Amino acid sequence: MRLDNEGSRYLRVKSLTLEGANWRKDINAGTRVLAGAWRQWTFDLPPQLTRSLRVKAETSDGPVTFEWPIPAR
């Protein structure tokens, strides 16, 4: 997963949680993403996940939640 910070100030990412069908991964991100920069996290997905993941992030701008489509495998 890649986060692009297209803003004009840094963003602190405190934690990331990914959830799918009977699966959950907590990532202790604890990082800053500078303005105009990006940060990437890699992880393995279990084969039973085929549609999308719900991503929850705690950031310096508050909580963010979105659906992330799983790429075709």
C-alpha positions in Angstrom: 0.0 0.0 0.0 1.3 3.5 -0.9 0.3 6.8 0.7 1.1 9.9 -1.4 1.1 13.1 0.5 0.0 15.7 -2.0 -0.6 18.3 0.7 1.6 21.3 1.7 2.6 19.9 5.1 3.7 16.7 6.6 1.2 14.0 7.7 1.9 11.8 10.7 0.6 8.3 10.4 0.2 6.8 13.8 -1.3 3.4 12.8 -2.9 1.5 10.0 -5.5 -1.3 10.3 -6.5 -3.4 7.3 -9.6 -5.6 7.5 -11.1 -8.2 5.1 -13.2 -11.3 5.3 -12.2 -13.0 8.6 -8.8 -11.3 8.4 -7.1 -8.3 10.1 -3.7 -6.8 10.0 -2.5 -4.0 12.3 0.5 -2.0 11.1 2.2 0.2 13.7 3.1 2.9 11.1 4.5 5.5 13.5 5.9 7.6 10.7 5.8 11.0 9.0 5.2 11.5 5.3 6.6 14.8 4.2 4.7 17.2 1.9 5.1 16.0 -1.7 6.6 12.6 -0.5 5.2 9.1 -0.2 5.5 6.1 2.1 4.9 2.5 1.2 4.0 -0.6 3.3 4.1 -4.2 2.0 2.4 -7.2 3.4 1.1 -10.6 2.2 -2.7 -11.0 1.7 -4.3 -14.3 2.4 -5.8 -16.1 -0.7 -9.4 -15.9 0.6 -9.4 -12.1 0.2 -10.8 -11.3 -3.3 -12.7 -8.1 -3.2 -11.5 -5.2 -1.1 -10.0 -4.2 2.2 -11.2 -1.7 4.7 -8.3 0.6 5.6 -8.4 2.6 8.8 -5.7 5.0 9.6 -5.0 7.2 12.6 -3.3 10.4 11.4 -2.3 13.8 12.7 -5.3 15.1 10.7 -7.7 12.7 12.4 -9.0 9.2 11.5 -9.4 8.1 7.8 -11.3 5.1 6.6 -11.7 3.9 3.0 -12.2 0.8 0.9 -9.1 -0.4 -1.0 -9.7 -2.8 -4.0 -7.6 -5.9 -4.0 -5.6 -6.2 -7.2 -6.3 -9.2 -9.4 -3.9 -12.1 -8.6 
